Amino acid sequence: MPVLTVAVVEDDAQMREAYRAFFVHRDGYEHVGEAEDGEAAIDLYERTRPDILLMDIRLPRMSGIEATRRICVRHPEACVVALTTFGNYDFIVAALQAGASGYLLKGSDAATLDQALRDAIEGDMPLSPSVRRALVRAVTQKGPSPHGASLLTPRETELVGWLASGLSNREIAKRMFVSEGSVKQYLTHVSSKLGVKSRIQILVRAMNLGIIALDDLPPDQGQAE
């Protein structure tokens, strides 16, 4: 397992200390720095170029969303994962539009956080279950299209179903008995057919088209997510 360098942006000193302890004592990570406001976050990224930058949303001097936007404009390859207590739609959309590679709610257990960060590096865009549901609810209020199901093959529809369950490419590959490379090819084909680019856009578009239903998503789990 490759060692991932991680930097943390958090204005709460106790939370910074907790994250520092987590990454220092957990195998597979190297804690390379921290910042307590949005402006310092940009400098932190420039100095350390971490594999993952954990970014709080509500920060002094500059919001985490604006800091994320500026970092991702300068460095499109940056992997910035929002980790916050704010799970409302406006914050979620703003962070993802700014370039965030994932959106997690604070309170995740160690194993969940570890897997989410690994997923982010692999391009899987980790989202807490309630975050995913907030996005989907907001964009599906118009109701599904009656013609969506015919756009995808049964195998592609199966993949979208596993995607809705929050599985990573590796997990989907195991369920579908194919390689991870095949899963990526399926995702490319589905993205092209639906006219979208990212995994979450596939999910949202599939909901709009009636390919999957809101009930297909994993249940909310509150702060245990």
FIMI-221340 format. One line per field, with one value per atom (N, C-alpha, C, O, CB): residue in one letter; atom name; x, y, z. Coordinates in steps of 0.05 Angstrom, whole numbers. Glycine has a CB too. Layout:
BEGIN
residu = [a ...]
atome = [CA ...]
u = [X ...]
v = [Y ...]
w = [Z ...]
***
This chain:
BEGIN
residu = [m m m m m p p p p p v v v v v l l l l l t t t t t v v v v v a a a a a v v v v v v v v v v e e e e e d d d d d d d d d d a a a a a q q q q q m m m m m r r r r r e e e e e a a a a a y y y y y r r r r r a a a a a f f f f f f f f f f v v v v v h h h h h r r r r r d d d d d g g g g g y y y y y e e e e e h h h h h v v v v v g g g g g e e e e e a a a a a e e e e e d d d d d g g g g g e e e e e a a a a a a a a a a i i i i i d d d d d l l l l l y y y y y e e e e e r r r r r t t t t t r r r r r p p p p p d d d d d i i i i i l l l l l l l l l l m m m m m d d d d d i i i i i r r r r r l l l l l p p p p p r r r r r m m m m m s s s s s g g g g g i i i i i e e e e e a a a a a t t t t t r r r r r r r r r r i i i i i c c c c c v v v v v r r r r r h h h h h p p p p p e e e e e a a a a a c c c c c v v v v v v v v v v a a a a a l l l l l t t t t t t t t t t f f f f f g g g g g n n n n n y y y y y d d d d d f f f f f i i i i i v v v v v a a a a a a a a a a l l l l l q q q q q a a a a a g g g g g a a a a a s s s s s g g g g g y y y y y l l l l l l l l l l k k k k k g g g g g s s s s s d d d d d a a a a a a a a a a t t t t t l l l l l d d d d d q q q q q a a a a a l l l l l r r r r r d d d d d a a a a a i i i i i e e e e e g g g g g d d d d d m m m m m p p p p p l l l l l s s s s s p p p p p s s s s s v v v v v r r r r r r r r r r a a a a a l l l l l v v v v v r r r r r a a a a a v v v v v t t t t t q q q q q k k k k k g g g g g p p p p p s s s s s p p p p p h h h h h g g g g g a a a a a s s s s s l l l l l l l l l l t t t t t p p p p p r r r r r e e e e e t t t t t e e e e e l l l l l v v v v v g g g g g w w w w w l l l l l a a a a a s s s s s g g g g g l l l l l s s s s s n n n n n r r r r r e e e e e i i i i i a a a a a k k k k k r r r r r m m m m m f f f f f v v v v v s s s s s e e e e e g g g g g s s s s s v v v v v k k k k k q q q q q y y y y y l l l l l t t t t t h h h h h v v v v v s s s s s s s s s s k k k k k l l l l l g g g g g v v v v v k k k k k s s s s s r r r r r i i i i i q q q q q i i i i i l l l l l v v v v v r r r r r a a a a a m m m m m n n n n n l l l l l g g g g g i i i i i i i i i i a a a a a l l l l l d d d d d d d d d d l l l l l p p p p p p p p p p d d d d d q q q q q g g g g g q q q q q a a a a a e e e e e]
atome = [N CA C O CB N CA C O CB N CA C O CB N CA C O CB N CA C O CB N CA C O CB N CA C O CB N CA C O CB N CA C O CB N CA C O CB N CA C O CB N CA C O CB N CA C O CB N CA C O CB N CA C O CB N CA C O CB N CA C O CB N CA C O CB N CA C O CB N CA C O CB N CA C O CB N CA C O CB N CA C O CB N CA C O CB N CA C O CB N CA C O CB N CA C O CB N CA C O CB N CA C O CB N CA C O CB N CA C O CB N CA C O CB N CA C O CB N CA C O CB N CA C O CB N CA C O CB N CA C O CB N CA C O CB N CA C O CB N CA C O CB N CA C O CB N CA C O CB N CA C O CB N CA C O CB N CA C O CB N CA C O CB N CA C O CB N CA C O CB N CA C O CB N CA C O CB N CA C O CB N CA C O CB N CA C O CB N CA C O CB N CA C O CB N CA C O CB N CA C O CB N CA C O CB N CA C O CB N CA C O CB N CA C O CB N CA C O CB N CA C O CB N CA C O CB N CA C O CB N CA C O CB N CA C O CB N CA C O CB N CA C O CB N CA C O CB N CA C O CB N CA C O CB N CA C O CB N CA C O CB N CA C O CB N CA C O CB N CA C O CB N CA C O CB N CA C O CB N CA C O CB N CA C O CB N CA C O CB N CA C O CB N CA C O CB N CA C O CB N CA C O CB N CA C O CB N CA C O CB N CA C O CB N CA C O CB N CA C O CB N CA C O CB N CA C O CB N CA C O CB N CA C O CB N CA C O CB N CA C O CB N CA C O CB N CA C O CB N CA C O CB N CA C O CB N CA C O CB N CA C O CB N CA C O CB N CA C O CB N CA C O CB N CA C O CB N CA C O CB N CA C O CB N CA C O CB N CA C O CB N CA C O CB N CA C O CB N CA C O CB N CA C O CB N CA C O CB N CA C O CB N CA C O CB N CA C O CB N CA C O CB N CA C O CB N CA C O CB N CA C O CB N CA C O CB N CA C O CB N CA C O CB N CA C O CB N CA C O CB N CA C O CB N CA C O CB N CA C O CB N CA C O CB N CA C O CB N CA C O CB N CA C O CB N CA C O CB N CA C O CB N CA C O CB N CA C O CB N CA C O CB N CA C O CB N CA C O CB N CA C O CB N CA C O CB N CA C O CB N CA C O CB N CA C O CB N CA C O CB N CA C O CB N CA C O CB N CA C O CB N CA C O CB N CA C O CB N CA C O CB N CA C O CB N CA C O CB N CA C O CB N CA C O CB N CA C O CB N CA C O CB N CA C O CB N CA C O CB N CA C O CB N CA C O CB N CA C O CB N CA C O CB N CA C O CB N CA C O CB N CA C O CB N CA C O CB N CA C O CB N CA C O CB N CA C O CB N CA C O CB N CA C O CB N CA C O CB N CA C O CB N CA C O CB N CA C O CB N CA C O CB N CA C O CB N CA C O CB N CA C O CB N CA C O CB N CA C O CB N CA C O CB N CA C O CB N CA C O CB N CA C O CB N CA C O CB N CA C O CB N CA C O CB N CA C O CB N CA C O CB N CA C O CB N CA C O CB N CA C O CB N CA C O CB N CA C O CB N CA C O CB N CA C O CB N CA C O CB N CA C O CB N CA C O CB N CA C O CB N CA C O CB N CA C O CB N CA C O CB N CA C O CB N CA C O CB N CA C O CB N CA C O CB N CA C O CB N CA C O CB N CA C O CB N CA C O CB N CA C O CB N CA C O CB N CA C O CB N CA C O CB N CA C O CB N CA C O CB N CA C O CB N CA C O CB N CA C O CB]
u = [17 0 18 34 -19 15 32 26 3 28 46 43 32 44 70 11 -1 7 4 -32 15 21 -5 -21 43 -10 -35 -30 -13 -54 -44 -43 -72 -91 -31 -75 -101 -106 -88 -104 -129 -137 -162 -183 -144 -158 -179 -174 -151 -180 -195 -191 -192 -184 -211 -202 -204 -179 -172 -229 -164 -138 -141 -123 -126 -162 -166 -171 -161 -189 -185 -190 -164 -158 -212 -148 -122 -105 -91 -108 -105 -90 -100 -84 -91 -126 -137 -130 -123 -168 -132 -124 -94 -86 -130 -78 -49 -43 -27 -34 -56 -52 -61 -48 -66 -84 -94 -74 -68 -121 -64 -46 -18 -5 -45 -9 18 18 39 26 -4 -4 -17 -18 -19 -26 -39 -20 -10 -66 -17 1 -10 -34 4 8 1 -2 -9 -24 3 0 25 38 -25 30 50 38 30 76 36 24 46 67 15 40 61 56 72 64 33 29 0 -18 38 -5 -33 -35 -15 -41 -60 -65 -92 -108 -66 -96 -121 -139 -159 -113 -132 -150 -147 -128 -146 -165 -165 -141 -130 -189 -131 -108 -83 -67 -103 -81 -58 -60 -39 -57 -84 -88 -74 -62 -117 -77 -65 -34 -21 -73 -23 6 15 36 14 -1 5 7 25 -16 -12 -12 12 26 -38 18 41 67 85 42 69 94 98 120 96 76 78 69 77 62 51 40 32 42 61 14 6 -10 -22 -10 -11 -28 -57 -74 -23 -64 -91 -90 -74 -105 -108 -111 -139 -159 -107 -141 -167 -174 -159 -166 -198 -206 -232 -253 -208 -232 -256 -269 -256 -251 -295 -310 -311 -305 -338 -319 -321 -294 -287 -344 -280 -253 -251 -265 -232 -232 -227 -213 -201 -211 -215 -201 -209 -214 -171 -212 -222 -235 -225 -198 -258 -273 -257 -241 -301 -263 -251 -259 -244 -258 -283 -292 -276 -267 -322 -271 -255 -226 -213 -256 -216 -188 -186 -166 -179 -206 -207 -207 -192 -231 -224 -225 -199 -190 -247 -185 -160 -138 -122 -151 -138 -118 -123 -104 -119 -148 -154 -151 -145 -182 -154 -149 -120 -112 -159 -103 -74 -63 -44 -60 -76 -66 -89 -100 -51 -98 -121 -118 -138 -125 -93 -89 -93 -92 -61 -97 -99 -123 -144 -102 -118 -139 -147 -134 -130 -168 -178 -204 -223 -181 -205 -228 -240 -227 -222 -265 -279 -286 -297 -304 -280 -287 -299 -284 -262 -325 -339 -363 -372 -346 -375 -400 -424 -447 -401 -420 -441 -449 -433 -434 -473 -482 -505 -518 -489 -509 -532 -524 -500 -542 -544 -539 -521 -504 -566 -526 -511 -481 -465 -520 -473 -445 -434 -411 -441 -449 -439 -434 -412 -460 -453 -450 -428 -412 -476 -426 -405 -377 -359 -408 -374 -348 -341 -318 -348 -360 -355 -350 -332 -378 -364 -360 -332 -320 -382 -323 -297 -274 -251 -294 -281 -260 -255 -236 -236 -270 -265 -268 -286 -285 -251 -251 -269 -273 -223 -281 -299 -311 -301 -285 -332 -345 -354 -372 -370 -340 -345 -355 -346 -320 -372 -380 -363 -356 -410 -357 -341 -357 -381 -335 -342 -354 -350 -359 -383 -338 -332 -313 -295 -321 -316 -297 -272 -271 -309 -251 -224 -224 -212 -204 -238 -238 -252 -243 -251 -274 -289 -273 -272 -316 -259 -243 -220 -213 -232 -207 -185 -193 -180 -174 -216 -225 -233 -228 -249 -245 -254 -230 -231 -270 -209 -185 -172 -162 -165 -171 -161 -178 -168 -159 -204 -222 -217 -218 -251 -213 -208 -184 -184 -205 -163 -138 -143 -131 -115 -161 -167 -187 -194 -177 -197 -217 -245 -262 -210 -251 -278 -297 -320 -277 -288 -303 -320 -344 -321 -308 -323 -343 -337 -304 -367 -388 -401 -408 -409 -405 -421 -448 -459 -422 -461 -487 -508 -523 -498 -509 -529 -522 -540 -530 -496 -488 -498 -509 -457 -494 -504 -534 -544 -496 -548 -577 -586 -606 -589 -572 -579 -577 -594 -562 -555 -551 -573 -585 -524 -579 -599 -627 -641 -599 -634 -661 -664 -685 -665 -642 -644 -647 -660 -619 -637 -637 -659 -661 -610 -674 -694 -722 -741 -689 -726 -752 -771 -795 -750 -759 -776 -788 -806 -760 -777 -787 -771 -759 -816 -771 -755 -766 -790 -752 -748 -755 -765 -752 -732 -786 -795 -778 -782 -823 -758 -742 -713 -697 -740 -707 -680 -670 -647 -677 -687 -678 -667 -649 -701 -676 -667 -640 -629 -688 -629 -603 -580 -560 -599 -582 -560 -566 -589 -554 -545 -548 -554 -549 -522 -564 -568 -543 -544 -579 -520 -495 -487 -477 -473 -492 -486 -505 -497 -488 -530 -549 -542 -545 -577 -531 -522 -499 -499 -512 -481 -458 -468 -458 -439 -487 -498 -511 -509 -518 -524 -536 -515 -519 -551 -493 -471 -459 -451 -450 -457 -447 -464 -454 -445 -491 -509 -506 -513 -538 -496 -493 -467 -462 -491 -452 -429 -404 -384 -434 -403 -380 -358 -363 -388 -333 -310 -307 -321 -284 -290 -285 -277 -286 -263 -260 -251 -274 -276 -229 -292 -314 -334 -346 -329 -338 -356 -346 -361 -360 -319 -307 -312 -318 -277 -311 -316 -345 -350 -308 -363 -392 -399 -417 -409 -385 -392 -374 -377 -390 -355 -336 -321 -318 -352 -311 -294 -270 -268 -311 -252 -228 -235 -256 -205 -218 -222 -220 -234 -201 -203 -201 -227 -234 -179 -241 -267 -287 -304 -277 -286 -305 -300 -319 -301 -275 -268 -278 -288 -238 -277 -287 -317 -328 -279 -331 -360 -367 -385 -371 -352 -358 -354 -369 -340 -334 -329 -352 -361 -303 -362 -384 -410 -424 -389 -415 -439 -437 -457 -442 -414 -411 -417 -430 -382 -407 -411 -441 -451 -395 -454 -482 -500 -519 -492 -492 -509 -500 -513 -507 -478 -468 -457 -461 -490 -444 -433 -403 -393 -449 -390 -362 -355 -340 -346 -365 -357 -376 -398 -354 -368 -384 -410 -432 -369 -408 -432 -451 -475 -424 -440 -457 -471 -495 -441 -458 -471 -494 -516 -451 -489 -510 -534 -557 -499 -529 -550 -566 -590 -539 -552 -565 -582 -604 -544 -571 -586 -612 -632 -569 -611 -635 -655 -679 -628 -646 -664 -677 -701 -648 -663 -674 -690 -701 -651 -691 -706 -692 -704 -732 -666 -650 -647 -648 -623 -643 -643 -662 -669 -615 -670 -689 -675 -655 -713 -687 -676 -674 -655 -694 -692 -691 -667 -661 -717 -654 -631 -606 -586 -625 -607 -584 -582 -602 -585 -558 -555 -568 -571 -525 -578 -592 -574 -550 -606 -587 -572 -562 -576 -590 -539 -528 -518 -503 -505 -529 -522 -492 -478 -533 -482 -454 -437 -412 -451 -448 -432 -421 -407 -448 -428 -420 -390 -380 -434]
v = [-24 0 25 28 0 43 66 86 88 81 99 119 145 155 124 156 180 203 202 177 225 249 265 268 267 274 288 314 314 269 335 360 367 359 383 381 386 416 430 371 425 453 453 443 467 463 462 484 487 434 500 523 515 531 544 492 482 468 447 464 478 467 438 422 484 432 404 385 362 403 394 377 373 351 390 394 391 371 354 418 372 353 325 306 361 322 295 284 260 296 300 291 285 265 313 302 297 269 254 319 264 238 215 194 238 219 198 190 167 206 210 205 196 181 229 207 199 170 156 217 161 134 113 89 134 121 102 96 114 113 70 62 72 73 32 79 86 116 125 73 132 161 176 166 171 199 217 245 257 218 254 281 302 302 283 319 338 367 384 335 373 401 406 390 419 430 438 469 483 428 478 506 511 493 517 536 542 562 569 552 571 588 584 571 618 596 591 602 588 603 625 636 619 615 665 610 593 566 553 590 558 532 533 513 526 555 557 556 542 583 570 569 541 532 590 528 501 482 466 491 484 466 472 454 469 497 505 494 486 535 495 486 456 446 498 442 413 395 372 407 405 390 362 342 388 360 334 318 329 337 292 275 282 282 245 288 295 319 320 271 338 361 359 362 388 355 355 384 398 338 392 420 424 414 432 439 447 468 481 457 472 491 519 539 481 521 547 553 542 546 572 580 610 624 568 620 649 659 643 656 685 699 691 709 695 666 656 629 612 654 626 600 577 581 602 553 530 525 514 506 534 531 549 539 538 574 592 582 583 620 573 562 538 535 555 521 497 506 495 480 526 535 546 539 557 562 574 552 554 595 533 512 495 489 494 488 471 485 473 460 512 527 526 522 557 530 530 502 498 543 483 455 436 425 448 432 415 387 373 415 378 351 348 326 342 371 370 353 353 398 338 322 335 331 292 351 365 352 351 396 343 330 347 352 301 355 371 352 331 385 361 346 366 382 331 365 387 377 354 409 394 387 396 390 400 412 423 405 401 451 394 375 386 370 350 412 422 424 426 448 425 423 446 441 424 470 493 490 494 519 481 477 454 456 471 433 409 417 411 386 429 436 456 454 448 476 496 483 490 518 465 451 435 435 434 419 402 419 412 383 441 458 472 479 479 476 489 469 478 498 444 424 403 387 438 402 382 354 349 386 337 309 291 268 297 302 287 305 327 263 296 312 294 277 328 296 278 294 317 262 282 295 286 263 290 304 297 277 277 323 260 239 212 192 244 210 184 169 180 188 142 126 123 131 98 113 112 96 104 100 73 56 70 68 29 84 98 120 124 108 136 158 147 158 174 126 114 105 111 90 91 82 105 104 63 125 149 163 171 168 166 179 162 173 185 136 119 121 121 89 122 125 151 152 123 172 199 198 210 220 186 184 168 174 171 148 132 145 134 105 169 184 176 181 179 163 153 173 166 128 197 218 208 204 231 204 195 216 239 187 207 224 209 186 232 223 211 205 219 230 183 175 198 201 152 213 235 257 271 246 261 280 272 288 284 247 236 239 247 206 234 236 265 270 223 283 312 321 336 329 312 320 309 323 310 283 270 282 286 240 287 298 325 331 301 341 368 368 386 383 348 348 330 328 341 316 298 306 291 270 331 341 343 342 367 345 347 320 319 358 298 272 259 273 273 232 219 220 224 190 218 216 187 168 224 184 157 142 118 158 155 142 135 126 160 139 136 107 102 146 88 60 49 32 43 59 48 58 48 55 78 89 70 70 115 54 37 7 -1 43 -8 -37 -48 -33 -50 -72 -84 -84 -79 -112 -89 -90 -62 -59 -102 -42 -14 -5 9 5 -14 -7 -20 -7 -16 -44 -58 -42 -38 -86 -32 -17 8 15 -9 22 47 40 56 60 17 9 6 14 -16 -7 -10 17 22 -29 34 61 76 90 77 73 86 75 89 82 51 39 49 42 9 66 78 61 66 84 41 24 36 52 -3 29 37 21 1 36 29 13 -16 -35 26 -19 -46 -63 -86 -44 -51 -66 -73 -95 -50 -54 -59 -82 -99 -34 -82 -103 -130 -149 -98 -132 -158 -166 -190 -156 -147 -154 -162 -179 -130 -150 -155 -177 -184 -130 -187 -207 -198 -213 -233 -174 -163 -149 -147 -143 -140 -126 -97 -87 -128 -83 -55 -39 -19 -44 -49 -36 -36 -17 -48 -59 -61 -43 -31 -90 -40 -21 7 22 -22 15 42 45 67 47 24 25 29 45 0 14 16 45 57 -3 56 84 104 123 91 99 117 116 136 109 91 88 101 114 58 96 107 138 151 96 148 178 189 210 185 176 186 185 204 169 163 161 181 191 132 186 205 234 252 196 238 266 279 303 282 263 274 265 251 265 274 268 252 233 293 260 249 227 224 270 212 191 202 191 176 225 236 247 246 258 257 266 242 245 281 220 195 188 183 171 189 182 201 192 182 226 246 244 245 275 241 238 213 213 238 191 166 168 156 144 184 189 205 198 204 226 242 226 231 265 207 191 166 152 181 162 140 113 92 138 114 89 76 51 94 93 83 101 123 83 92 106 115 105 90 135 145 122 122 167 103 81 63 46 65 65 49 58 44 49 83 94 83 75 124 82 72 91 114 70 81 97 117 113 80 139 159 146 129 184 154 143 164 159 125 189 211 215 214 205 221 228 203 205 243 180 155 150 130 132 166 161 162 158 181]
w = [0 0 0 18 25 -20 -21 2 11 -47 11 32 20 0 47 31 22 40 64 20 28 43 47 27 30 71 77 92 111 94 85 99 108 94 82 130 141 145 155 169 137 141 159 152 114 183 204 224 234 218 230 248 278 295 243 284 312 320 308 315 340 348 357 351 370 371 381 358 358 400 338 314 299 289 296 296 283 297 285 281 323 339 335 333 369 334 330 302 300 333 282 255 254 242 234 267 267 280 269 282 302 316 298 297 342 284 267 245 242 254 231 209 218 204 191 240 250 259 255 273 270 281 263 270 307 240 222 198 185 211 194 172 145 140 171 127 100 96 74 93 117 115 126 144 129 115 125 128 108 107 153 158 152 164 188 132 123 130 124 93 142 150 156 151 128 167 173 172 174 201 170 169 183 185 140 192 207 193 205 234 169 154 124 115 162 109 80 66 48 68 73 60 65 48 69 90 97 83 78 128 77 63 36 27 60 22 -5 -3 -18 -18 17 21 29 20 43 46 55 31 29 75 13 -10 -28 -37 -27 -32 -49 -37 -52 -52 -11 2 3 0 30 8 14 -9 -10 38 -27 -49 -39 -50 -72 -20 -10 -30 -48 16 -26 -43 -37 -55 -37 -12 -4 15 33 10 10 28 39 25 13 65 79 85 97 105 77 78 93 84 50 115 128 111 95 157 114 97 109 95 91 134 148 161 181 169 149 159 161 147 140 178 179 154 140 204 149 128 100 83 130 94 68 72 86 47 60 64 52 34 51 61 50 21 6 67 14 -14 -32 -53 -16 -24 -41 -42 -64 -30 -20 -20 -38 -53 9 -38 -55 -84 -101 -49 -91 -118 -128 -150 -120 -112 -120 -124 -142 -100 -106 -107 -133 -147 -82 -138 -161 -188 -208 -158 -188 -212 -219 -242 -209 -199 -203 -207 -222 -179 -194 -194 -199 -180 -168 -224 -230 -220 -216 -260 -215 -206 -176 -165 -213 -162 -132 -123 -136 -121 -101 -89 -63 -42 -85 -63 -40 -31 -47 -45 -6 4 26 46 14 23 43 66 62 32 91 115 134 146 127 138 152 166 163 132 183 196 180 186 224 158 143 119 101 133 120 100 83 70 112 82 66 37 30 77 20 -9 -20 -36 -23 -10 -21 -16 -34 -8 8 14 -3 -13 44 -5 -20 -49 -60 -19 -62 -90 -94 -113 -101 -77 -79 -77 -92 -58 -58 -55 -79 -88 -30 -89 -112 -137 -154 -117 -141 -163 -161 -182 -165 -137 -133 -140 -143 -104 -142 -150 -129 -133 -156 -107 -86 -98 -114 -63 -89 -98 -82 -88 -98 -61 -44 -23 -19 -31 -9 11 34 30 0 56 79 103 107 86 119 144 167 169 149 185 208 225 226 225 239 255 243 254 258 219 207 224 237 178 225 240 224 201 247 237 225 199 179 244 199 175 152 129 181 158 137 125 101 148 142 133 116 95 156 125 111 83 63 126 81 55 37 13 58 49 33 20 -3 50 35 25 3 -17 47 7 -14 -40 -62 -5 -36 -59 -73 -98 -50 -58 -70 -88 -110 -48 -79 -94 -120 -141 -78 -119 -143 -161 -182 -134 -153 -170 -165 -182 -198 -142 -137 -124 -120 -120 -118 -105 -82 -85 -126 -59 -35 -26 -24 -13 -20 -9 14 12 -30 37 58 48 31 83 58 47 48 28 63 70 71 51 42 99 45 25 -3 -18 25 -9 -35 -37 -58 -38 -16 -16 -19 -33 9 -6 -8 -37 -47 10 -50 -78 -96 -112 -88 -92 -109 -105 -124 -103 -80 -74 -88 -99 -44 -88 -99 -129 -140 -92 -142 -172 -184 -208 -183 -167 -177 -171 -174 -166 -163 -156 -180 -177 -142 -204 -228 -236 -253 -250 -224 -231 -253 -269 -239 -255 -275 -303 -307 -267 -322 -350 -356 -347 -369 -372 -378 -398 -403 -389 -410 -430 -421 -438 -455 -396 -387 -388 -395 -360 -381 -379 -405 -404 -370 -428 -453 -462 -481 -475 -447 -455 -449 -464 -441 -428 -420 -424 -424 -390 -427 -429 -401 -381 -441 -398 -372 -354 -330 -374 -367 -352 -342 -320 -369 -359 -351 -329 -311 -375 -331 -310 -284 -262 -318 -285 -261 -248 -223 -267 -264 -254 -240 -219 -277 -252 -240 -213 -194 -259 -211 -186 -164 -141 -189 -171 -151 -145 -122 -162 -164 -160 -139 -122 -186 -142 -124 -96 -76 -134 -93 -66 -53 -30 -68 -67 -56 -57 -43 -28 -75 -77 -93 -111 -89 -87 -102 -127 -130 -85 -145 -170 -163 -176 -187 -143 -135 -125 -132 -113 -109 -98 -121 -121 -76 -139 -161 -179 -188 -179 -183 -199 -187 -202 -202 -161 -147 -151 -155 -118 -149 -151 -179 -184 -142 -199 -227 -240 -263 -243 -224 -233 -258 -277 -239 -256 -278 -265 -241 -296 -282 -272 -266 -275 -292 -251 -246 -272 -275 -225 -290 -316 -331 -344 -332 -329 -342 -330 -344 -341 -304 -290 -301 -306 -259 -303 -313 -342 -349 -312 -358 -385 -385 -400 -401 -368 -365 -357 -369 -344 -338 -329 -352 -354 -305 -368 -391 -410 -420 -405 -416 -435 -424 -438 -440 -398 -385 -385 -391 -357 -378 -378 -405 -408 -369 -426 -453 -461 -472 -473 -454 -461 -446 -457 -454 -421 -405 -408 -397 -376 -422 -426 -401 -397 -437 -384 -359 -357 -374 -334 -335 -333 -307 -308 -333 -284 -259 -249 -260 -238 -229 -218 -206 -209 -196 -191 -179 -200 -197 -159 -222 -244 -257 -265 -265 -259 -269 -251 -261 -271 -225 -206 -208 -209 -178 -208 -210 -236 -235 -207 -258 -284 -285 -296 -306 -274 -274 -257 -264 -263 -236 -220 -236 -236 -194 -249 -266 -287 -294 -278 -298 -320 -311 -327 -338 -285 -274 -277 -274 -288 -282 -284 -257 -255 -297 -236 -209 -193 -202 -197 -170 -153 -127 -120 -147 -114 -89 -68 -52 -78 -69 -50 -55 -37 -52 -78 -83 -68 -66 -113 -58 -44 -16 -4 -43 -4 23 43 37 31 65 84 98 100 105 107 123 149 160 129 157 182 201 220 175 197 215 218 198 242 242 246 247 250 272 244 244 216 213 254 197 169 165 143 151]
***
